[in-house]
């Protein structure tokens, strides 16, 4: 496999990026720092960082949007603006829990209600459940696609996302699952393949969604609990995850396209 050791820097000219990194139940500080270090590999990329989607002016002026969130849902007005920005040519690299809506019920189960259909249709999916964190196999669904060319099937430890697909997408990496997802309202799953990395075209733009990337520190489950006993890094401990991040950032910044 040809490794992309850093974000490509062959072209010239400024590239504007907006990062939205915020939310619940994850070590957002760790993820934000790791993503900023990757973006910093190319001095052409200039970054503004926010905790939500409220600054539509910044997003609409950006070349691409990068999100690592959980339970951060834009208003309907913001959702419409994001869709319009994508259709005009924007690119959105959405990571892990960007498509998540979680509600903890009195019986202890976790529900994932369909409360933001416009957003989820834009993203192409909505998170529904995951089995306990454990190693699982990721396979290449489109080996000829530039984003995954040269990558072979690999095993990784992370949350294996099971999702409701809300639009037609091009699946690049996927995984198989059949079984139970304890703790979720939807806790029984028949044998099926689930996307791990996919492209969702929208007009002149697109969403690239990567479901990997769970992380949690000791203090990230409040108010559910004050102290989580272990530090979870999951895919962040795997070199392949960083390879996928770099390839996705190259795509988002259009560094994967030859100069004229």
C-alpha positions as CSV (number, residue, x, y, z in Angstrom):
1,X,0.0,0.0,0.0
2,X,1.2,3.5,-0.9
3,X,1.3,5.5,2.4
4,X,0.5,9.2,2.4
5,X,3.1,10.3,4.9
6,X,1.7,13.8,5.1
7,X,-1.0,15.9,3.6
8,X,0.1,16.7,0.1
9,X,1.5,20.1,-0.6
10,X,2.2,20.2,-4.3
11,X,-0.3,23.0,-5.2
12,X,-0.2,26.6,-4.1
13,X,-2.8,29.0,-2.7
14,X,-4.7,29.2,0.6
15,X,-7.2,26.5,1.5
16,X,-9.8,27.5,4.2
17,X,-11.1,24.9,6.6
18,X,-13.7,25.0,9.3
19,X,-13.5,22.4,12.1
20,X,-16.5,21.7,14.3
21,X,-15.3,19.6,17.3
22,X,-17.6,19.3,20.3
23,X,-20.2,17.1,22.0
24,X,-20.8,14.5,24.6
25,X,-19.3,11.2,25.8
26,X,-16.0,11.6,23.8
27,X,-12.6,13.0,24.4
28,X,-13.2,16.0,22.1
29,X,-9.9,17.7,23.3
30,X,-7.8,14.7,22.2
31,X,-9.6,14.3,18.8
32,X,-9.5,18.0,18.1
33,X,-5.8,18.2,18.8
34,X,-5.0,15.2,16.6
35,X,-7.0,16.6,13.7
36,X,-5.4,20.0,14.0
37,X,-1.9,18.4,13.9
38,X,-2.9,16.6,10.7
39,X,-4.2,19.8,9.2
40,X,-1.0,21.5,10.2
41,X,1.0,19.3,8.0
42,X,0.1,21.6,5.1
43,X,0.7,25.3,5.6
44,X,-1.7,26.2,2.9
45,X,-4.6,25.0,5.1
46,X,-5.9,27.8,7.3
47,X,-8.3,26.7,10.1
48,X,-11.1,28.1,12.2
49,X,-12.4,26.0,15.0
50,X,-15.9,26.1,16.5
51,X,-18.1,24.1,18.8
52,X,-21.3,24.2,16.7
53,X,-22.5,25.3,13.2
54,X,-23.7,28.7,14.2
55,X,-21.1,30.6,12.2
56,X,-22.6,30.0,8.8
57,X,-20.5,32.8,7.3
58,X,-17.3,31.0,8.2
59,X,-18.6,27.7,6.8
60,X,-19.9,29.2,3.6
61,X,-16.5,30.9,3.0
62,X,-14.6,27.6,3.7
63,X,-13.3,25.2,1.1
64,X,-14.1,22.3,3.4
65,X,-15.7,21.4,6.7
66,X,-14.3,18.8,9.1
67,X,-16.4,17.6,12.0
68,X,-15.9,15.4,15.0
69,X,-19.0,15.7,17.1
70,X,-21.5,13.8,19.2
71,X,-25.0,15.2,19.8
72,X,-24.2,18.5,18.1
73,X,-27.2,19.1,15.9
74,X,-27.5,22.3,13.8
75,X,-30.7,24.2,13.7
76,X,-33.0,23.6,10.7
77,X,-31.8,26.9,9.2
78,X,-28.2,25.8,9.6
79,X,-29.0,22.4,8.1
80,X,-30.5,24.0,5.0
81,X,-27.5,26.3,4.7
82,X,-25.1,23.4,5.0
83,X,-27.0,21.5,2.2
84,X,-26.9,24.6,0.0
85,X,-23.2,25.0,0.6
86,X,-22.5,21.4,-0.3
87,X,-24.6,21.6,-3.5
88,X,-22.6,24.7,-4.6
89,X,-19.3,22.6,-4.3
90,X,-18.4,22.4,-0.6
91,X,-16.8,19.3,0.8
92,X,-17.6,17.9,4.3
93,X,-15.4,15.3,5.9
94,X,-17.6,13.9,8.7
95,X,-16.1,11.7,11.4
96,X,-17.5,9.2,13.9
97,X,-20.5,10.6,15.8
98,X,-21.4,13.5,13.5
99,X,-24.6,11.6,12.6
100,X,-25.6,10.7,16.2
101,X,-28.6,11.7,18.3
102,X,-28.7,9.9,21.6
103,X,-31.4,9.8,24.3
104,X,-30.8,7.9,27.6
105,X,-34.2,6.5,28.7
106,X,-35.4,5.8,32.2
107,X,-35.0,2.1,31.7
108,X,-31.3,2.5,31.0
109,X,-31.4,2.0,27.3
110,X,-30.2,4.3,24.6
111,X,-32.5,5.5,21.9
112,X,-31.5,7.2,18.6
113,X,-34.6,9.1,17.6
114,X,-35.2,10.4,14.1
115,X,-35.3,14.1,15.1
116,X,-33.1,15.7,12.4
117,X,-34.1,14.1,9.1
118,X,-32.8,16.9,6.9
119,X,-29.4,16.7,8.5
120,X,-29.2,12.9,8.3
121,X,-30.3,12.9,4.6
122,X,-27.5,15.4,3.9
123,X,-25.0,13.2,5.7
124,X,-26.4,10.0,4.1
125,X,-26.8,8.1,7.4
126,X,-27.9,8.2,11.0
127,X,-26.2,6.3,13.8
128,X,-28.5,3.6,15.3
129,X,-26.4,1.4,17.6
130,X,-23.1,-0.4,18.1
131,X,-22.0,-3.6,19.7
132,X,-19.5,-3.5,22.6
133,X,-16.1,-2.2,21.6
134,X,-14.0,-5.0,20.2
135,X,-11.8,-5.8,17.2
136,X,-13.6,-6.2,13.9
137,X,-12.7,-6.7,10.3
138,X,-13.0,-3.8,7.8
139,X,-13.1,-4.8,4.1
140,X,-12.6,-2.7,0.9
141,X,-15.8,-2.4,-1.0
142,X,-14.4,-0.3,-3.9
143,X,-10.7,-1.2,-4.3
144,X,-10.4,0.8,-7.5
145,X,-11.5,4.1,-5.8
146,X,-8.6,6.5,-5.3
147,X,-9.6,7.1,-1.6
148,X,-9.0,3.4,-0.8
149,X,-6.7,2.3,-3.6
150,X,-3.9,0.1,-2.2
151,X,-5.6,-0.5,1.1
152,X,-6.3,-4.1,2.0
153,X,-8.8,-5.5,4.5
154,X,-7.7,-4.8,8.1
155,X,-8.7,-5.4,11.7
156,X,-9.3,-2.5,14.1
157,X,-10.7,-2.0,17.6
158,X,-13.4,0.6,17.7
159,X,-17.2,1.1,17.9
160,X,-18.7,-0.8,15.0
161,X,-21.3,1.7,13.8
162,X,-24.7,0.3,12.6
163,X,-26.6,3.0,10.8
164,X,-29.8,3.8,9.0
165,X,-28.9,4.9,5.5
166,X,-30.8,7.9,4.4
167,X,-29.5,8.5,0.9
168,X,-27.7,6.8,-2.0
169,X,-24.0,6.6,-1.1
170,X,-20.9,5.1,-2.6
171,X,-19.5,2.6,0.0
172,X,-15.7,2.4,0.0
173,X,-15.1,0.4,3.2
174,X,-17.6,-1.8,5.1
175,X,-18.0,-4.4,7.7
176,X,-20.3,-7.3,8.4
177,X,-22.4,-7.7,11.6
178,X,-25.0,-10.0,12.9
179,X,-26.0,-10.1,16.6
180,X,-26.9,-8.0,19.6
181,X,-26.1,-4.4,20.6
182,X,-26.8,-4.5,24.4
183,X,-28.0,-1.2,25.9
184,X,-29.6,0.2,22.7
185,X,-33.3,0.2,22.0
186,X,-32.6,-1.5,18.7
187,X,-30.6,-4.4,20.1
188,X,-31.1,-7.2,17.6
189,X,-29.5,-7.0,14.1
190,X,-29.7,-9.5,11.2
191,X,-26.7,-10.3,9.1
192,X,-25.8,-7.3,6.9
193,X,-22.9,-5.2,5.7
194,X,-22.5,-1.7,7.2
195,X,-20.5,1.2,5.7
196,X,-17.3,2.3,7.4
197,X,-16.3,4.8,4.8
198,X,-18.6,6.2,2.1
199,X,-19.1,9.2,-0.2
200,X,-22.5,11.0,-0.4
201,X,-22.6,13.3,-3.5
202,X,-24.7,16.4,-3.3
203,X,-24.8,18.7,-6.3
204,X,-21.2,19.9,-7.0
205,X,-20.1,18.9,-3.6
206,X,-20.1,15.8,-1.4
207,X,-19.9,14.3,2.1
208,X,-17.2,11.8,3.0
209,X,-18.2,9.9,6.1
210,X,-15.8,7.8,8.2
211,X,-17.4,6.0,11.2
212,X,-14.2,5.1,13.0
213,X,-12.6,7.2,15.7
214,X,-14.1,6.7,19.1
215,X,-12.1,8.1,22.0
216,X,-12.9,8.7,25.6
217,X,-11.0,10.0,28.6
218,X,-11.6,9.7,32.3
219,X,-13.9,12.8,32.6
220,X,-16.0,12.6,29.4
221,X,-19.1,10.8,30.6
222,X,-20.5,13.5,32.8
223,X,-23.3,13.7,33.9
224,X,-23.7,10.0,33.5
225,X,-20.7,9.3,35.7
226,X,-17.9,11.4,37.1
227,X,-15.1,9.1,36.3
228,X,-14.6,6.6,33.5
229,X,-12.0,4.0,34.7
230,X,-10.0,3.6,31.5
231,X,-8.8,5.8,28.6
232,X,-10.2,4.6,25.3
233,X,-8.3,5.5,22.1
234,X,-9.6,2.7,19.8
235,X,-8.9,3.5,16.1
236,X,-6.6,6.4,17.1
237,X,-4.0,3.8,18.1
238,X,-4.1,2.2,14.6
239,X,-1.9,3.6,11.8
240,X,-4.6,2.8,9.2
241,X,-6.9,5.2,10.8
242,X,-4.4,8.0,10.3
243,X,-3.9,6.9,6.7
244,X,-7.7,7.2,6.2
245,X,-7.7,10.6,7.9
246,X,-4.9,11.9,5.7
247,X,-6.5,10.6,2.5
248,X,-9.9,12.1,3.5
249,X,-8.3,15.5,4.3
250,X,-6.5,15.4,0.9
251,X,-9.9,14.8,-0.7
252,X,-11.7,17.5,1.3
253,X,-9.0,20.1,0.4
254,X,-9.0,18.9,-3.2
255,X,-5.3,18.0,-3.0
256,X,-6.2,14.7,-4.6
257,X,-6.8,16.5,-7.9
258,X,-4.0,17.2,-10.4
259,X,-3.1,20.8,-11.1
260,X,-3.9,22.2,-14.5
